Amino acid sequence: NTFPVSILQNGSKMTIEPPRGIKANLMKTYTNFSDDFLNSCTRLSDFKSLLFSLCLFHGSIIERRKFGPLGFNIPYEFTDGDLRICISQLKMFLDEYTELPYKVLKYTAGEINYGGRVTDDWDRRCIMNILEDFYSEDVLQEGHLYSESGIYVQISTETELDGYLDYIKHLPINDTPEIFGLHDNANITFAQNETFALLNCLVLLQPKTSAAGGKGVEEIVGEMCGNILEDIPDLIDIKAVLEKFPVQYEESMNTVLVQEVIRYNRLLETIVQSLNDLVKALK
């Protein structure tokens, strides 16, 4: 109540977004660790293995959002707070239990910490299935593969913090869909989303008004349409093509050529018609 309202109204709000990519996410997480923290658990080997696996899981489900509905039906805003709670619980359970309570770890992480943000049943089911690959006895083995290509592997638990950071630095900047359990074609959706977002930002950055003596947006677009119309070639004469490359049984490629000429002419007609309609709309 005592904070000046005028400062809030005139100030700028700053937020910290999670880094892009699993590599950057792991680097940010392990940069905040220390050797004392990594060696603070009574079950050192299990803690290091499950900690790395948990951090990799955290980066994986955050990056799944970029694939749109292929990743999750709803893009959830998972935060570092979810990861910190899971790490605290992991350390607590390892110190207090004689056997690894995988069922408890999976439930607290998948159903409560991360699952508490999930509103779609299929998304929760997806997270629990993903968690099965990161919270299991297999991840305790050195050299365990998180991806078929062997890019993401479990390293030795004798490694100190500098060793983990060095391993993370050699990870690829661009994540492959295999670490998410997706097909390579999933990158098509991601690339389309990135392109649309970039183009939308460019449109928003365009000036709404022109300076005195300058050209307006409509005038610039009209000139571009005129230049394109001047550069568009004439339609190909199909009769001339048929005379030079007659359609014969022995020459199947001639048939394909004629079909492509017809499609090409249709494309040119569509381009010309669209540009003419755009010029009319601008006027």
NUDO-291926 format. One record per atom (N, C-alpha, C): residue in three letters; x, y, z. Coordinates in steps of 0.02 Angstrom, whole numbers, padded with zeros to 5 digits, always signed. Example, Ala and Ser with C-alpha at 12.3 -4.5 7.8 and 13.67 -1.06 7.14 Angstrom:
Ala+00660-00284+00390 Ala+00615-00225+00390 Ala+00660-00165+00390 Ser+00642-00112+00354 Ser+00684-00053+00357 Ser+00645+00002+00394 
***
This chain:
Asn+00041-00060+00000 Asn+00000+00000+00000 Asn+00043+00064+00000 Thr+00105+00059+00025 Thr+00147+00118+00030 Thr+00192+00126-00031 Phe+00193+00076-00077 Phe+00235+00082-00136 Phe+00203+00130-00186 Pro+00240+00177-00213 Pro+00211+00227-00259 Pro+00180+00194-00320 Val+00117+00208-00333 Val+00082+00179-00390 Val+00110+00205-00455 Ser+00132+00268-00456 Ser+00159+00297-00518 Ser+00220+00260-00543 Ile+00260+00234-00497 Ile+00320+00196-00518 Ile+00298+00130-00551 Leu+00248+00098-00523 Leu+00223+00036-00552 Leu+00194+00048-00621 Gln+00160+00104-00629 Gln+00128+00119-00694 Gln+00180+00135-00747 Asn+00234+00168-00729 Asn+00285+00189-00777 Asn+00343+00140-00782 Gly+00343+00089-00740 Gly+00399+00042-00740 Gly+00391-00012-00792 Ser+00443-00050-00801 Ser+00444-00107-00848 Ser+00449-00172-00809 Lys+00408-00220-00828 Lys+00408-00284-00795 Lys+00458-00331-00828 Met+00501-00362-00788 Met+00552-00408-00814 Met+00537-00478-00788 Thr+00540-00526-00832 Thr+00530-00596-00813 Thr+00588-00637-00838 Ile+00601-00692-00803 Ile+00654-00738-00823 Ile+00622-00799-00853 Glu+00633-00809-00917 Glu+00606-00867-00951 Glu+00657-00924-00951 Pro+00634-00986-00952 Pro+00681-01042-00954 Pro+00722-01040-01019 Pro+00784-01061-01017 Pro+00827-01060-01077 Pro+00800-01107-01130 Arg+00817-01092-01192 Arg+00793-01132-01248 Arg+00840-01190-01259 Gly+00813-01250-01261 Gly+00853-01309-01274 Gly+00872-01346-01211 Ile+00880-01412-01218 Ile+00898-01454-01160 Ile+00968-01437-01136 Lys+01014-01423-01182 Lys+01082-01407-01163 Lys+01084-01345-01119 Ala+01052-01292-01141 Ala+01051-01230-01102 Ala+01015-01239-01036 Asn+00963-01281-01035 Asn+00926-01293-00974 Asn+00969-01331-00923 Leu+01005-01382-00947 Leu+01050-01419-00902 Leu+01106-01375-00877 Met+01132-01332-00921 Met+01187-01288-00901 Met+01164-01240-00847 Lys+01105-01213-00855 Lys+01079-01166-00805 Lys+01069-01202-00738 Thr+01043-01263-00740 Thr+01030-01299-00678 Thr+01094-01317-00642 Tyr+01143-01345-00678 Tyr+01204-01368-00646 Tyr+01250-01310-00627 Thr+01241-01253-00658 Thr+01280-01194-00638 Thr+01261-01172-00567 Asn+01199-01184-00548 Asn+01176-01165-00482 Asn+01195-01217-00428 Phe+01222-01274-00449 Phe+01244-01325-00401 Phe+01316-01311-00379 Ser+01337-01348-00329 Ser+01406-01345-00305 Ser+01429-01416-00289 Asp+01494-01425-00283 Asp+01521-01491-00266 Asp+01496-01513-00197 Asp+01489-01467-00152 Asp+01464-01485-00085 Asp+01393-01512-00089 Phe+01352-01482-00133 Phe+01283-01507-00139 Phe+01282-01576-00172 Leu+01322-01586-00224 Leu+01323-01650-00258 Leu+01347-01706-00212 Asn+01389-01690-00164 Asn+01416-01740-00118 Asn+01382-01739-00049 Ser+01325-01707-00045 Ser+01292-01699+00021 Ser+01247-01757+00039 Cys+01230-01800-00009 Cys+01184-01855+00005 Cys+01223-01916+00031 Thr+01191-01955+00074 Thr+01224-02014+00101 Thr+01233-02068+00048 Arg+01188-02071+00000 Arg+01194-02119-00055 Arg+01216-02080-00117 Leu+01280-02068-00119 Leu+01309-02021-00167 Leu+01298-02043-00239 Ser+01313-02106-00254 Ser+01309-02129-00324 Ser+01237-02126-00350 Asp+01190-02151-00310 Asp+01120-02150-00332 Asp+01094-02078-00339 Phe+01116-02035-00294 Phe+01092-01965-00296 Phe+01116-01930-00359 Lys+01179-01939-00377 Lys+01205-01906-00437 Lys+01171-01931-00499 Ser+01160-01997-00503 Ser+01129-02026-00562 Ser+01057-02002-00570 Leu+01018-02006-00515 Leu+00948-01986-00519 Leu+00941-01911-00526 Leu+00989-01873-00498 Leu+00986-01800-00505 Leu+00996-01780-00578 Phe+01045-01809-00611 Phe+01056-01793-00682 Phe+00995-01815-00724 Ser+00968-01873-00707 Ser+00910-01898-00744 Ser+00849-01852-00734 Leu+00840-01828-00672 Leu+00785-01783-00658 Leu+00792-01717-00694 Cys+00853-01689-00696 Cys+00865-01626-00732 Cys+00853-01635-00807 Leu+00872-01693-00833 Leu+00860-01706-00904 Leu+00785-01713-00918 Phe+00749-01743-00872 Phe+00676-01748-00879 Phe+00645-01679-00878 His+00669-01636-00833 His+00642-01567-00827 His+00651-01530-00893 Gly+00712-01533-00922 Gly+00724-01499-00985 Gly+00683-01530-01042 Ser+00672-01594-01038 Ser+00635-01628-01092 Ser+00563-01606-01095 Ile+00529-01605-01037 Ile+00458-01587-01039 Ile+00447-01513-01051 Ile+00496-01472-01034 Ile+00491-01401-01051 Ile+00496-01391-01126 Glu+00543-01426-01158 Glu+00554-01418-01230 Glu+00501-01452-01272 Arg+00462-01497-01243 Arg+00409-01529-01281 Arg+00356-01479-01303 Arg+00352-01422-01269 Arg+00301-01372-01287 Arg+00312-01345-01358 Lys+00375-01345-01381 Lys+00388-01316-01447 Lys+00359-01357-01504 Phe+00340-01419-01490 Phe+00312-01462-01542 Phe+00236-01455-01547 Gly+00208-01409-01508 Gly+00136-01399-01511 Gly+00097-01458-01484 Pro+00042-01476-01516 Pro+00001-01532-01492 Pro+00038-01599-01493 Leu+00091-01604-01532 Leu+00130-01666-01531 Leu+00166-01675-01464 Gly+00181-01620-01430 Gly+00214-01625-01365 Gly+00164-01633-01310 Phe+00121-01583-01301 Phe+00067-01586-01252 Phe+00005-01554-01283 Asn-00053-01576-01262 Asn-00115-01545-01286 Asn-00120-01473-01264 Ile-00092-01459-01205 Ile-00093-01391-01177 Ile-00022-01371-01160 Pro+00003-01313-01181 Pro+00072-01292-01164 Pro+00076-01269-01091 Tyr+00104-01311-01048 Tyr+00108-01295-00977 Tyr+00172-01256-00961 Glu+00166-01213-00911 Glu+00222-01171-00890 Glu+00257-01203-00830 Phe+00296-01254-00843 Phe+00336-01284-00790 Phe+00394-01237-00772 Thr+00411-01235-00708 Thr+00461-01187-00685 Thr+00518-01223-00649 Asp+00570-01184-00632 Asp+00626-01212-00594 Asp+00604-01231-00523 Gly+00551-01199-00499 Gly+00526-01217-00433 Gly+00503-01290-00430 Asp+00472-01314-00484 Asp+00452-01385-00487 Asp+00512-01430-00481 Leu+00566-01411-00516 Leu+00626-01452-00514 Leu+00658-01450-00445 Arg+00661-01391-00414 Arg+00692-01386-00348 Arg+00656-01428-00296 Ile+00590-01429-00299 Ile+00552-01470-00252 Ile+00566-01544-00263 Cys+00569-01565-00325 Cys+00584-01635-00340 Cys+00654-01654-00317 Ile+00702-01609-00324 Ile+00771-01623-00302 Ile+00772-01630-00225 Ser+00737-01586-00191 Ser+00735-01590-00117 Ser+00703-01655-00095 Gln+00649-01675-00127 Gln+00617-01738-00109 Gln+00661-01797-00126 Leu+00696-01794-00182 Leu+00741-01848-00201 Leu+00795-01858-00147 Lys+00826-01804-00126 Lys+00879-01808-00076 Lys+00851-01834-00009 Met+00791-01811+00009 Met+00760-01831+00072 Met+00745-01906+00071 Phe+00715-01931+00017 Phe+00697-02001+00013 Phe+00759-02046+00012 Leu+00813-02024-00021 Leu+00874-02064-00023 Leu+00907-02067+00046 Asp+00901-02014+00084 Asp+00931-02014+00151 Asp+00891-02055+00201 Glu+00825-02059+00191 Glu+00783-02091+00240 Glu+00765-02163+00224 Tyr+00766-02182+00160 Tyr+00746-02249+00141 Tyr+00808-02292+00127 Thr+00803-02356+00146 Thr+00858-02402+00131 Thr+00855-02426+00059 Glu+00795-02432+00031 Glu+00786-02450-00040 Glu+00759-02389-00077 Leu+00775-02387-00142 Leu+00753-02330-00182 Leu+00677-02333-00191 Pro+00640-02284-00167 Pro+00567-02284-00173 Pro+00545-02255-00241 Tyr+00554-02293-00294 Tyr+00538-02268-00361 Tyr+00465-02249-00367 Lys+00421-02289-00337 Lys+00350-02275-00342 Lys+00333-02208-00310 Val+00364-02194-00253 Val+00351-02130-00218 Val+00380-02072-00259 Leu+00440-02082-00286 Leu+00472-02029-00325 Leu+00431-02012-00387 Lys+00407-02064-00420 Lys+00367-02052-00481 Lys+00301-02017-00464 Tyr+00271-02037-00409 Tyr+00206-02007-00392 Tyr+00215-01934-00372 Thr+00264-01919-00330 Thr+00273-01850-00308 Thr+00292-01804-00366 Ala+00333-01829-00412 Ala+00354-01788-00469 Ala+00300-01784-00522 Gly+00274-01842-00543 Gly+00227-01843-00599 Gly+00157-01823-00582 Glu+00134-01837-00522 Glu+00064-01824-00504 Glu+00056-01760-00463 Ile+00108-01740-00426 Ile+00101-01682-00381 Ile+00140-01622-00406 Asn+00206-01628-00410 Asn+00248-01569-00425 Asn+00237-01545-00497 Tyr+00248-01589-00545 Tyr+00236-01571-00614 Tyr+00163-01583-00633 Gly+00135-01638-00609 Gly+00066-01655-00627 Gly+00015-01607-00598 Gly+00034-01570-00546 Gly-00013-01522-00518 Gly-00031-01466-00566 Arg+00011-01454-00615 Arg-00003-01402-00665 Arg-00042-01431-00725 Val-00044-01496-00730 Val-00073-01528-00789 Val-00148-01536-00779 Thr-00186-01513-00827 Thr-00259-01516-00824 Thr-00288-01567-00872 Asp-00248-01591-00918 Asp-00273-01640-00967 Asp-00251-01710-00946 Asp-00297-01757-00946 Asp-00282-01825-00924 Asp-00230-01858-00968 Trp-00234-01846-01033 Trp-00187-01877-01079 Trp-00117-01847-01070 Asp-00113-01784-01055 Asp-00048-01753-01042 Asp-00018-01781-00978 Arg-00059-01792-00926 Arg-00033-01821-00865 Arg-00008-01893-00877 Arg-00046-01928-00917 Arg-00025-01997-00935 Arg+00041-01995-00974 Cys+00048-01946-01018 Cys+00110-01939-01056 Cys+00169-01925-01010 Ile+00160-01880-00962 Ile+00214-01862-00916 Ile+00234-01923-00875 Met+00186-01961-00851 Met+00202-02020-00811 Met+00240-02072-00851 Asn+00223-02079-00914 Asn+00259-02126-00957 Asn+00330-02102-00971 Ile+00338-02037-00982 Ile+00405-02009-00992 Ile+00447-02018-00930 Leu+00417-02008-00872 Leu+00452-02014-00809 Leu+00477-02085-00797 Glu+00444-02134-00826 Glu+00466-02203-00818 Glu+00536-02213-00846 Asp+00554-02174-00897 Asp+00620-02181-00927 Asp+00675-02145-00888 Phe+00655-02100-00843 Phe+00705-02061-00806 Phe+00709-02080-00732 Tyr+00658-02111-00706 Tyr+00659-02135-00636 Tyr+00654-02211-00637 Ser+00710-02244-00648 Ser+00710-02317-00650 Ser+00780-02341-00630 Glu+00785-02405-00619 Glu+00850-02434-00599 Glu+00901-02430-00656 Asp+00877-02428-00718 Asp+00923-02427-00775 Asp+00966-02364-00775 Val+00940-02308-00751 Val+00977-02245-00754 Val+01035-02245-00705 Leu+01037-02293-00659 Leu+01092-02296-00611 Leu+01155-02325-00642 Gln+01149-02356-00700 Gln+01205-02387-00734 Gln+01243-02335-00775 Glu+01308-02334-00767 Glu+01349-02289-00807 Glu+01344-02308-00881 Gly+01335-02258-00924 Gly+01328-02271-00995 Gly+01257-02284-01017 His+01209-02278-00971 His+01139-02288-00990 His+01119-02237-01043 Leu+01086-02260-01096 Leu+01068-02217-01153 Leu+00998-02189-01142 Tyr+00993-02123-01145 Tyr+00928-02090-01144 Tyr+00901-02081-01214 Ser+00943-02088-01264 Ser+00923-02082-01334 Ser+00959-02136-01374 Glu+00927-02158-01428 Glu+00955-02212-01467 Glu+01022-02194-01498 Ser+01032-02131-01514 Ser+01095-02110-01546 Ser+01153-02109-01497 Gly+01138-02112-01432 Gly+01192-02111-01382 Gly+01217-02041-01366 Ile+01182-01989-01388 Ile+01203-01921-01373 Ile+01193-01906-01299 Tyr+01136-01926-01273 Tyr+01121-01914-01202 Tyr+01130-01979-01164 Val+01181-01981-01121 Val+01198-02042-01084 Val+01211-02024-01011 Gln+01208-02076-00969 Gln+01223-02068-00898 Gln+01299-02073-00890 Ile+01329-02022-00861 Ile+01402-02022-00853 Ile+01420-02049-00784 Ser+01484-02058-00772 Ser+01508-02087-00710 Ser+01489-02044-00650 Thr+01468-02077-00596 Thr+01450-02041-00535 Thr+01511-02015-00497 Glu+01571-02036-00518 Glu+01632-02010-00487 Glu+01649-01941-00514 Thr+01612-01919-00563 Thr+01624-01854-00594 Thr+01603-01798-00546 Glu+01644-01748-00541 Glu+01627-01690-00500 Glu+01588-01639-00543 Leu+01574-01582-00514 Leu+01532-01532-00548 Leu+01564-01509-00613 Asp+01629-01498-00614 Asp+01662-01476-00676 Asp+01655-01528-00731 Gly+01656-01591-00713 Gly+01647-01644-00762 Gly+01578-01644-00793 Tyr+01527-01632-00751 Tyr+01458-01627-00777 Tyr+01451-01567-00824 Leu+01480-01511-00804 Leu+01475-01451-00846 Leu+01512-01462-00912 Asp+01568-01496-00910 Asp+01605-01510-00972 Asp+01565-01556-01018 Tyr+01531-01606-00989 Tyr+01490-01651-01029 Tyr+01432-01612-01061 Ile+01400-01569-01022 Ile+01343-01531-01047 Ile+01364-01484-01104 Lys+01425-01455-01098 Lys+01449-01410-01150 Lys+01456-01444-01218 His+01467-01509-01218 His+01476-01546-01281 His+01410-01574-01309 Leu+01355-01560-01276 Leu+01290-01581-01303 Leu+01271-01536-01361 Pro+01230-01561-01408 Pro+01210-01520-01465 Pro+01165-01462-01444 Ile+01173-01406-01479 Ile+01131-01348-01464 Ile+01059-01360-01483 Asn+01049-01390-01542 Asn+00981-01405-01566 Asn+00962-01476-01545 Asp+00908-01482-01509 Asp+00886-01547-01485 Asp+00856-01589-01542 Thr+00872-01653-01542 Thr+00842-01698-01590 Thr+00777-01726-01561 Pro+00727-01739-01603 Pro+00662-01763-01577 Pro+00667-01830-01540 Glu+00721-01868-01550 Glu+00725-01934-01520 Glu+00727-01930-01444 Ile+00757-01877-01416 Ile+00760-01871-01343 Ile+00691-01861-01313 Phe+00644-01838-01355 Phe+00575-01828-01332 Phe+00531-01888-01349 Gly+00560-01938-01381 Gly+00521-01995-01402 Gly+00478-01981-01463 Leu+00497-01932-01503 Leu+00458-01912-01562 Leu+00496-01929-01626 His+00459-01931-01681 His+00488-01943-01747 His+00523-01880-01772 Asp+00570-01889-01818 Asp+00606-01832-01846 Asp+00559-01782-01879 Asn+00502-01806-01904 Asn+00455-01759-01937 Asn+00424-01710-01888 Ala+00432-01722-01823 Ala+00405-01675-01774 Ala+00439-01607-01780 Asn+00499-01606-01807 Asn+00534-01543-01817 Asn+00498-01497-01867 Ile+00457-01527-01910 Ile+00420-01487-01959 Ile+00371-01441-01923 Thr+00335-01469-01874 Thr+00288-01428-01835 Thr+00325-01374-01798 Phe+00381-01392-01767 Phe+00420-01343-01730 Phe+00445-01287-01776 Ala+00470-01305-01835 Ala+00495-01254-01881 Ala+00439-01208-01905 Gln+00380-01236-01917 Gln+00323-01195-01938 Gln+00303-01146-01883 Asn+00300-01170-01821 Asn+00282-01126-01766 Asn+00332-01070-01757 Glu+00397-01086-01764 Glu+00449-01036-01757 Glu+00443-00984-01813 Thr+00429-01008-01874 Thr+00422-00962-01931 Thr+00363-00915-01922 Phe+00306-00942-01902 Phe+00246-00901-01892 Phe+00258-00849-01837 Ala+00291-00870-01783 Ala+00304-00823-01728 Ala+00351-00767-01751 Leu+00402-00785-01791 Leu+00449-00735-01816 Leu+00414-00686-01863 Leu+00373-00711-01908 Leu+00338-00668-01955 Leu+00288-00622-01919 Asn+00255-00649-01868 Asn+00208-00607-01830 Asn+00245-00550-01794 Cys+00305-00565-01768 Cys+00345-00512-01736 Cys+00366-00459-01787 Leu+00384-00481-01847 Leu+00404-00433-01899 Leu+00346-00389-01919 Val+00286-00418-01923 Val+00227-00378-01940 Val+00213-00327-01886 Leu+00220-00347-01823 Leu+00207-00300-01768 Leu+00258-00244-01766 Leu+00319-00258-01790 Leu+00372-00207-01789 Leu+00366-00157-01846 Gln+00324-00171-01895 Gln+00318-00125-01951 Gln+00286-00060-01927 Pro+00309-00004-01954 Pro+00279+00060-01933 Pro+00207+00066-01956 Lys+00165+00092-01911 Lys+00094+00100-01927 Lys+00081+00161-01970 Thr+00123+00212-01964 Thr+00116+00273-02003 Thr+00181+00289-02037 Ser+00178+00324-02092 Ser+00239+00342-02128 Ser+00258+00414-02112 Ala+00322+00428-02117 Ala+00347+00495-02103 Ala+00327+00542-02160 Ala+00330+00607-02147 Ala+00312+00656-02198 Ala+00358+00649-02258 Gly+00329+00646-02316 Gly+00369+00640-02377 Gly+00389+00569-02393 Gly+00377+00521-02348 Gly+00395+00451-02360 Gly+00338+00413-02392 Lys+00353+00353-02412 Lys+00302+00311-02444 Lys+00264+00272-02391 Gly+00199+00266-02401 Gly+00159+00227-02356 Gly+00165+00153-02370 Val+00137+00113-02325 Val+00140+00041-02333 Val+00104+00019-02396 Glu+00046+00048-02409 Glu+00009+00029-02469 Glu+00048+00044-02533 Glu+00081+00101-02534 Glu+00119+00119-02593 Glu+00178+00072-02605 Ile+00211+00054-02550 Ile+00268+00008-02556 Ile+00245-00060-02580 Val+00191-00085-02552 Val+00165-00151-02573 Val+00142-00148-02645 Gly+00111-00092-02666 Gly+00090-00086-02735 Gly+00148-00088-02784 Glu+00203-00054-02766 Glu+00262-00056-02809 Glu+00291-00126-02813 Met+00292-00161-02757 Met+00318-00229-02757 Met+00275-00274-02801 Cys+00210-00266-02797 Cys+00166-00306-02840 Cys+00178-00291-02914 Gly+00187-00226-02929 Gly+00201-00208-02999 Gly+00266-00237-03024 Asn+00318-00237-02982 Asn+00383-00265-03001 Asn+00378-00340-03013 Ile+00341-00373-02970 Ile+00333-00446-02978 Ile+00295-00462-03042 Leu+00242-00423-03055 Leu+00203-00434-03116 Leu+00245-00424-03179 Glu+00292-00376-03177 Glu+00335-00365-03235 Glu+00384-00423-03245 Asp+00405-00454-03191 Asp+00454-00509-03196 Asp+00423-00576-03211 Ile+00358-00583-03204 Ile+00326-00648-03216 Ile+00328-00664-03291 Pro+00352-00722-03309 Pro+00356-00740-03381 Pro+00287-00754-03410 Asp+00284-00754-03475 Asp+00221-00769-03510 Asp+00205-00843-03503 Leu+00141-00859-03516 Leu+00120-00929-03513 Leu+00154-00968-03569 Ile+00169-01030-03554 Ile+00201-01074-03604 Ile+00148-01098-03654 Asp+00166-01097-03717 Asp+00120-01119-03770 Asp+00117-01194-03770 Ile+00060-01221-03750 Ile+00053-01294-03746 Ile+00055-01326-03815 Lys+00025-01292-03864 Lys+00025-01320-03932 Lys+00096-01328-03958 Ala+00137-01277-03945 Ala+00207-01282-03968 Ala+00243-01339-03933 Val+00228-01349-03870 Val+00260-01404-03833 Val+00238-01472-03861 Leu+00172-01477-03877 Leu+00147-01541-03905 Leu+00177-01555-03973 Glu+00188-01503-04012 Glu+00218-01514-04078 Glu+00291-01536-04072 Lys+00327-01505-04024 Lys+00398-01522-04016 Lys+00407-01587-03978 Phe+00364-01599-03929 Phe+00368-01661-03889 Phe+00300-01696-03890 Pro+00284-01729-03945 Pro+00218-01761-03951 Pro+00210-01817-03900 Val+00148-01826-03878 Val+00133-01878-03830 Val+00129-01945-03867 Gln+00177-01988-03852 Gln+00180-02053-03885 Gln+00188-02108-03832 Tyr+00170-02168-03852 Tyr+00176-02225-03807 Tyr+00249-02238-03789 Glu+00293-02227-03837 Glu+00364-02241-03825 Glu+00398-02186-03783 Glu+00368-02127-03780 Glu+00398-02070-03744 Glu+00352-02049-03687 Ser+00357-02085-03632 Ser+00314-02070-03574 Ser+00332-02003-03542 Met+00395-01983-03548 Met+00416-01920-03518 Met+00383-01860-03551 Asn+00364-01867-03614 Asn+00329-01812-03647 Asn+00261-01799-03614 Thr+00228-01853-03593 Thr+00164-01845-03558 Thr+00174-01807-03493 Val+00226-01825-03456 Val+00240-01791-03393 Val+00257-01718-03405 Leu+00294-01704-03459 Leu+00312-01635-03475 Leu+00251-01593-03489 Val+00205-01619-03527 Val+00144-01582-03543 Val+00103-01569-03480 Gln+00099-01619-03436 Gln+00062-01609-03374 Gln+00094-01555-03330 Glu+00160-01554-03327 Glu+00194-01504-03288 Glu+00186-01434-03317 Val+00184-01430-03384 Val+00173-01365-03416 Val+00104-01338-03399 Ile+00054-01382-03398 Ile-00014-01361-03381 Ile-00016-01336-03308 Arg+00017-01372-03263 Arg+00018-01351-03193 Arg+00056-01285-03185 Tyr+00110-01277-03222 Tyr+00149-01216-03217 Tyr+00109-01156-03241 Asn+00072-01164-03295 Asn+00030-01110-03321 Asn-00025-01091-03270 Arg-00053-01142-03238 Arg-00104-01128-03187 Arg-00073-01089-03129 Leu-00012-01106-03110 Leu+00022-01070-03056 Leu+00033-00997-03075 Leu+00056-00985-03136 Leu+00066-00917-03158 Leu+00001-00877-03159 Glu-00052-00909-03182 Glu-00117-00875-03184 Glu-00141-00858-03113 Thr-00129-00903-03066 Thr-00149-00890-02996 Thr-00109-00832-02966 Ile-00044-00831-02981 Ile-00002-00777-02955 Ile-00024-00710-02983 Val-00035-00707-03048 Val-00055-00644-03080 Val-00122-00621-03053 Gln-00170-00667-03046 Gln-00236-00650-03021 Gln-00232-00625-02949 Ser-00191-00658-02908 Ser-00185-00637-02838 Ser-00154-00568-02832 Leu-00102-00555-02871 Leu-00069-00490-02868 Leu-00116-00435-02893 Asn-00153-00448-02946 Asn-00200-00398-02971 Asn-00255-00383-02920 Asp-00279-00436-02886 Asp-00329-00425-02834 Asp-00301-00385-02776 Leu-00237-00398-02759 Leu-00206-00361-02705 Leu-00199-00287-02723 Val-00180-00273-02786 Val-00173-00203-02807 Val-00241-00168-02805 Lys-00294-00203-02826 Lys-00361-00174-02822 Lys-00381-00160-02751 Ala-00363-00206-02706 Ala-00382-00198-02635 Ala-00345-00138-02605 Leu-00283-00127-02626 Leu-00245-00070-02600 Leu-00274-00003-02623 Lys-00303-00004-02683 Lys-00331+00058-02709 Lys-00400+00073-02678 
***
